[in-house]
Amino acid sequence: MRLPNKPFSAAAVACLSLALAGCGAAGGADQLASASDGAASVPVNGPAADYPMVLGKPFTVDGETYTPADTLNYDRVGYASIDQGHGITAANKTLPLPSYIEVTSLDSGKTILVRVERRGPMTGARLISLSPEAASQLGISDDAPVRVRRVNPPEVERAELRAGQPAPERMETPKSLVAVLRQKLPAQGDASLRSAVAQEDQPDPVAVASAAPRPTPAPIAAPVAGANPSRTAASAYPLAPINSSNALAQVAARVADKPEAHASAPPTVVAPRVVEAAQDGFVIQAGTFADKSNADRAAGSLGGFISRSGKYYRVRTGPYATRGQAEAALVKVQAAGYSDARVFTAG
């Protein structure tokens, strides 16, 4: 009587096994589809990979508190270490994660683009910590002096760094500027390269320049007889020596449009004519200072001149005949530590 039940039981077991197998396969298909959909919705190497930027809470290293902040004009000199990171990446104590920086070797002047991805180095003696690949591209070893400046590179270069590939190297910093930057290196730790205007919490130079009343243009000086018309404004009308206090005073007086200075200026002084002859040219404004002695030092280091605007002293270089010449010179002025420098039309 039990024999007829055996085939039925075997068939039932077989059907049940097939049903369970089908359910398992369906469940696996749902998980794969879900994983695939999730991967498709998250950009692997797109612009969204740089957002949101993470700051984090303040922390203390070697007795000093560091507060992460979204500082756009970050520009410092210090010393680098090498960590275990991957790709062309770096660790920094305060910059957003991620962010992008140009790192310059103050031994060779070589500059590379690096992506900041982690916090560190956890010592106050180091400004930045580079991955082995980044240190190799820059050609430095541990404890090398560097300059670190935050930048906003194009998306194509961001994508290369996100993919672990090096971006094209930057223009090499001239040896003369490297020497100036090395003079700002502390014996240990790091130091800011921001201009004295920012350090003294003075108004932004661009805002001051745009808000200040513009002086009445003086008549354009007649061309000098025998002058070569192919010469640029900067070479045809050279600036007077910056160490001449009389010339500085006359330039400031001309820009401020003081009649008494016009009357007392000797006709042989070239500096006032530079301002008059460059009405259609361009100048670089390195900074605006409330203290004249600070302005004198800045003008002396840049080979520029000072113009007075109300109670402030504007340090400028030029004039330049074309905007292209001014933009090329702007790079050098900013590299000298005046990161807020801007190009203005002369006048």
C-alpha positions as CSV (number, residue, x, y, z in Angstrom):
1,M,0.0,0.0,0.0
2,R,2.9,2.4,0.4
3,L,4.5,1.8,-3.0
4,P,2.1,4.2,-4.9
5,N,3.1,7.0,-2.6
6,K,6.8,6.9,-3.4
7,P,6.6,8.3,-6.9
8,F,4.3,11.0,-5.7
9,S,6.7,12.0,-3.0
10,A,9.7,12.1,-5.3
11,A,7.8,14.3,-7.8
12,A,6.7,16.6,-5.0
13,V,10.3,17.0,-3.8
14,A,11.5,17.7,-7.3
15,C,8.8,20.4,-7.9
16,L,9.6,22.0,-4.6
17,S,13.3,22.0,-5.4
18,L,12.7,23.7,-8.7
19,A,10.5,26.3,-7.2
20,L,13.0,27.2,-4.5
21,A,15.8,27.4,-7.1
22,G,13.6,29.7,-9.2
23,C,13.0,32.0,-6.2
24,G,16.7,32.1,-5.4
25,A,17.6,33.0,-9.0
26,A,14.9,35.7,-9.0
27,G,16.3,37.1,-5.7
28,G,19.9,37.2,-7.1
29,A,18.7,39.0,-10.2
30,D,17.1,41.7,-8.1
31,Q,20.2,42.3,-6.1
32,L,22.4,42.5,-9.2
33,A,20.0,44.9,-10.9
34,S,19.9,47.0,-7.7
35,A,23.7,47.1,-7.5
36,S,24.0,47.9,-11.2
37,D,21.4,50.7,-10.8
38,G,23.3,52.1,-7.8
39,A,26.6,52.1,-9.6
40,A,25.1,53.9,-12.6
41,S,23.7,56.6,-10.4
42,V,27.0,57.4,-8.7
43,P,29.5,59.2,-11.0
44,V,32.9,57.4,-10.9
45,N,35.0,60.2,-12.3
46,G,32.7,63.2,-13.0
47,P,32.7,66.7,-11.6
48,A,30.2,65.6,-8.9
49,A,33.1,63.5,-7.4
50,D,34.5,66.8,-6.0
51,Y,31.4,67.5,-4.0
52,P,30.4,67.9,-1.3
53,M,33.6,69.3,0.1
54,V,34.3,68.2,3.7
55,L,35.8,70.5,6.3
56,G,35.4,68.8,9.7
57,K,35.9,70.0,13.2
58,P,39.0,71.8,14.7
59,F,41.7,69.6,16.0
60,T,45.0,70.0,17.8
61,V,48.5,69.0,16.7
62,D,51.6,69.6,18.7
63,G,49.7,72.0,21.0
64,E,48.3,74.1,18.1
65,T,44.6,74.1,17.0
66,Y,43.8,73.9,13.3
67,T,40.4,74.9,12.0
68,P,39.5,73.6,8.5
69,A,38.1,76.3,6.3
70,D,37.2,77.0,2.7
71,T,40.1,79.5,2.2
72,L,40.2,80.5,-1.5
73,N,43.5,82.5,-1.3
74,Y,45.5,79.9,0.6
75,D,49.2,80.5,-0.1
76,R,51.9,79.3,2.3
77,V,55.5,78.2,2.4
78,G,56.8,75.4,4.6
79,Y,58.1,71.8,4.5
80,A,56.7,68.6,3.0
81,S,56.7,65.0,4.2
82,I,55.9,61.8,2.3
83,D,53.0,59.5,3.4
84,Q,51.4,56.3,2.1
85,G,48.7,58.0,-0.1
86,H,48.0,56.9,-3.7
87,G,47.9,58.9,-6.9
88,I,49.0,62.5,-7.2
89,T,47.4,63.4,-3.8
90,A,48.3,65.2,-0.6
91,A,47.3,65.7,3.1
92,N,46.7,69.1,4.5
93,K,45.4,70.3,7.9
94,T,42.9,72.9,6.9
95,L,42.0,72.9,3.2
96,P,38.6,71.4,2.1
97,L,38.6,67.7,1.1
98,P,38.9,67.5,-1.8
99,S,40.5,70.6,-3.1
100,Y,43.3,71.3,-5.6
101,I,46.7,72.9,-5.0
102,E,49.9,73.8,-6.9
103,V,53.0,72.6,-5.0
104,T,56.3,74.3,-5.9
105,S,59.7,72.9,-5.0
106,L,61.7,75.8,-3.5
107,D,64.9,73.9,-4.5
108,S,64.2,73.5,-8.2
109,G,61.2,75.8,-9.0
110,K,59.3,72.9,-10.4
111,T,55.5,73.1,-9.9
112,I,52.8,70.3,-10.1
113,L,49.0,70.1,-9.6
114,V,47.9,68.0,-6.6
115,R,44.6,66.9,-5.2
116,V,44.1,67.2,-1.4
117,E,42.2,64.2,-0.2
118,R,43.1,63.6,3.5
119,R,44.0,65.4,6.8
120,G,47.6,65.7,7.9
121,P,50.4,65.7,8.4
122,M,50.0,65.2,12.1
123,T,53.0,67.3,13.0
124,G,53.3,71.1,13.2
125,A,56.7,70.9,11.6
126,R,55.2,70.0,8.2
127,L,52.9,72.1,6.0
128,I,51.9,69.2,3.7
129,S,52.3,65.5,3.2
130,L,52.6,64.2,-0.4
131,S,51.9,60.7,-1.7
132,P,55.0,58.9,-3.1
133,E,53.8,59.4,-6.7
134,A,53.3,63.2,-6.1
135,A,56.7,63.5,-4.4
136,S,58.3,61.6,-7.3
137,Q,56.7,63.9,-9.9
138,L,57.8,67.0,-8.0
139,G,61.3,65.5,-7.5
140,I,61.5,66.1,-3.8
141,S,62.4,64.0,-0.7
142,D,61.2,64.3,2.9
143,D,61.5,67.7,4.6
144,A,61.8,69.5,1.3
145,P,60.9,73.2,1.2
146,V,57.7,73.9,-0.8
147,R,55.2,76.5,-1.6
148,V,51.5,75.5,-1.5
149,R,48.9,77.6,-3.3
150,R,45.2,76.7,-3.7
151,V,44.0,76.8,-7.3
152,N,40.8,76.1,-9.4
153,P,42.0,73.9,-12.3
154,P,40.0,73.0,-15.4
155,E,37.8,69.9,-15.2
156,V,40.0,67.9,-17.6
157,E,42.9,68.2,-15.1
158,R,40.7,67.4,-12.1
159,A,39.6,64.3,-13.9
160,E,43.2,63.2,-14.5
161,L,44.0,63.5,-10.8
162,R,40.8,61.8,-9.7
163,A,41.8,58.9,-12.0
164,G,45.2,58.7,-10.3
165,Q,47.1,60.2,-13.3
166,P,49.4,63.3,-13.1
167,A,48.2,66.5,-14.6
168,P,50.5,68.5,-16.9
169,E,53.3,70.3,-15.1
170,R,53.1,74.0,-14.5
171,M,55.5,76.7,-15.8
172,E,58.7,76.5,-13.8
173,T,59.0,79.3,-11.2
174,P,62.0,81.6,-12.1
175,K,65.0,81.3,-9.9
176,S,64.7,84.9,-8.8
177,L,61.2,84.3,-7.4
178,V,62.3,81.1,-5.8
179,A,65.0,83.0,-3.9
180,V,62.4,85.5,-2.7
181,L,60.1,82.7,-1.6
182,R,62.9,81.0,0.3
183,Q,63.5,84.2,2.2
184,K,60.0,83.8,3.7
185,L,60.6,80.2,4.8
186,P,60.6,79.9,8.6
187,A,63.3,77.8,10.3
188,Q,60.5,75.3,11.1
189,G,56.7,75.1,10.5
190,D,55.2,77.2,7.8
191,A,54.3,80.9,7.0
192,S,51.6,82.7,5.0
193,L,52.4,84.5,1.7
194,R,49.3,86.6,1.8
195,S,49.9,90.3,1.4
196,A,50.2,92.8,4.3
197,V,46.8,94.2,3.3
198,A,45.0,90.9,4.1
199,Q,47.1,90.4,7.2
200,E,46.1,93.8,8.6
201,D,42.4,93.3,7.7
202,Q,42.5,96.2,5.3
203,P,39.8,96.5,2.6
204,D,40.0,94.3,-0.5
205,P,42.3,96.1,-3.1
206,V,39.8,95.6,-5.9
207,A,36.9,97.0,-3.9
208,V,39.0,100.0,-2.8
209,A,40.1,100.7,-6.4
210,S,36.6,100.5,-7.8
211,A,35.1,102.7,-5.0
212,A,37.8,105.4,-5.1
213,P,37.1,108.5,-7.2
214,R,39.1,108.4,-10.4
215,P,41.4,111.4,-11.0
216,T,40.9,113.7,-13.9
217,P,43.2,112.5,-16.7
218,A,46.0,114.9,-17.5
219,P,46.8,115.8,-21.2
220,I,48.7,113.1,-23.0
221,A,52.3,114.2,-23.4
222,A,53.6,114.8,-26.9
223,P,55.8,112.1,-28.4
224,V,59.5,112.6,-27.9
225,A,61.3,113.6,-31.1
226,G,63.2,110.8,-32.6
227,A,61.5,108.1,-30.5
228,N,61.0,104.7,-32.1
229,P,57.2,104.2,-32.5
230,S,57.6,100.4,-32.4
231,R,58.7,100.4,-28.7
232,T,56.1,99.5,-26.1
233,A,54.8,101.9,-23.5
234,A,56.8,100.1,-20.8
235,S,60.1,100.5,-22.6
236,A,59.5,103.9,-24.2
237,Y,58.5,105.5,-20.9
238,P,60.7,103.8,-18.2
239,L,59.8,104.3,-14.5
240,A,62.0,106.4,-12.3
241,P,64.1,104.5,-9.7
242,I,61.8,103.3,-6.9
243,N,64.3,104.2,-4.2
244,S,63.8,107.9,-5.0
245,S,61.4,109.3,-2.4
246,N,61.0,112.5,-4.5
247,A,59.8,110.4,-7.5
248,L,57.4,108.4,-5.4
249,A,55.9,111.5,-3.9
250,Q,55.4,113.0,-7.4
251,V,53.7,109.9,-8.7
252,A,51.3,109.8,-5.7
253,A,50.6,113.5,-6.2
254,R,49.9,113.2,-9.9
255,V,47.4,110.4,-9.4
256,A,45.7,112.2,-6.6
257,D,45.6,115.3,-8.9
258,K,47.2,117.8,-6.6
259,P,47.8,121.1,-8.4
260,E,50.7,122.1,-6.1
261,A,52.6,119.0,-7.0
262,H,52.1,119.7,-10.7
263,A,53.7,123.1,-10.3
264,S,56.6,121.9,-8.2
265,A,57.6,118.8,-10.3
266,P,60.8,119.4,-12.2
267,P,60.3,119.1,-16.0
268,T,63.1,116.5,-16.3
269,V,61.5,113.9,-13.9
270,V,60.2,111.0,-16.0
271,A,57.9,109.3,-13.4
272,P,54.9,111.7,-13.8
273,R,55.0,111.4,-17.5
274,V,54.7,107.7,-17.2
275,V,51.3,108.0,-15.6
276,E,50.2,110.6,-18.2
277,A,51.4,108.7,-21.3
278,A,49.8,105.4,-20.3
279,Q,46.2,106.4,-20.3
280,D,45.4,103.6,-22.8
281,G,47.7,101.0,-21.3
282,F,47.4,98.6,-18.4
283,V,48.9,98.3,-14.9
284,I,49.0,95.6,-12.3
285,Q,47.7,96.6,-8.8
286,A,49.6,94.4,-6.3
287,G,47.9,95.7,-3.2
288,T,46.4,98.6,-1.3
289,F,48.1,99.7,2.0
290,A,47.0,101.9,4.8
291,D,50.7,102.3,6.0
292,K,53.0,104.1,3.5
293,S,56.1,102.3,4.8
294,N,54.5,98.9,3.9
295,A,53.6,100.3,0.5
296,D,57.2,101.5,0.0
297,R,58.6,98.0,0.8
298,A,56.1,96.3,-1.6
299,A,56.9,98.8,-4.4
300,G,60.6,98.3,-3.9
301,S,60.4,94.5,-4.0
302,L,58.3,94.6,-7.2
303,G,60.0,97.5,-9.0
304,G,56.6,99.3,-9.1
305,F,55.3,102.6,-8.0
306,I,52.8,104.1,-5.5
307,S,49.6,106.0,-6.2
308,R,47.6,107.7,-3.5
309,S,43.8,107.0,-3.2
310,G,42.3,108.8,-0.3
311,K,44.0,107.5,2.9
312,Y,45.3,104.4,1.1
313,Y,48.5,103.8,-1.0
314,R,48.1,101.6,-4.1
315,V,51.2,99.7,-5.2
316,R,51.3,99.2,-9.0
317,T,53.6,98.0,-11.7
318,G,53.7,98.9,-15.4
319,P,52.5,100.4,-17.6
320,Y,52.0,97.7,-20.2
321,A,51.0,98.4,-23.8
322,T,48.7,95.4,-24.1
323,R,46.6,93.3,-21.8
324,G,48.6,90.2,-22.8
325,Q,51.8,91.8,-21.5
326,A,50.0,92.7,-18.3
327,E,48.6,89.2,-17.8
328,A,52.0,87.7,-18.2
329,A,53.5,90.1,-15.6
330,L,50.5,89.4,-13.3
331,V,51.6,85.8,-12.9
332,K,55.0,86.9,-11.6
333,V,53.5,89.5,-9.2
334,Q,51.1,86.8,-7.8
335,A,54.0,84.4,-7.5
336,A,55.9,86.9,-5.4
337,G,53.2,86.6,-2.8
338,Y,50.6,89.2,-3.9
339,S,47.8,86.7,-4.6
340,D,45.2,89.5,-4.7
341,A,46.9,91.3,-7.6
342,R,44.7,92.4,-10.5
343,V,45.1,94.0,-13.9
344,F,43.6,97.5,-14.4
345,T,43.5,100.0,-17.2
346,A,46.1,102.7,-16.6
347,G,45.0,106.1,-15.4
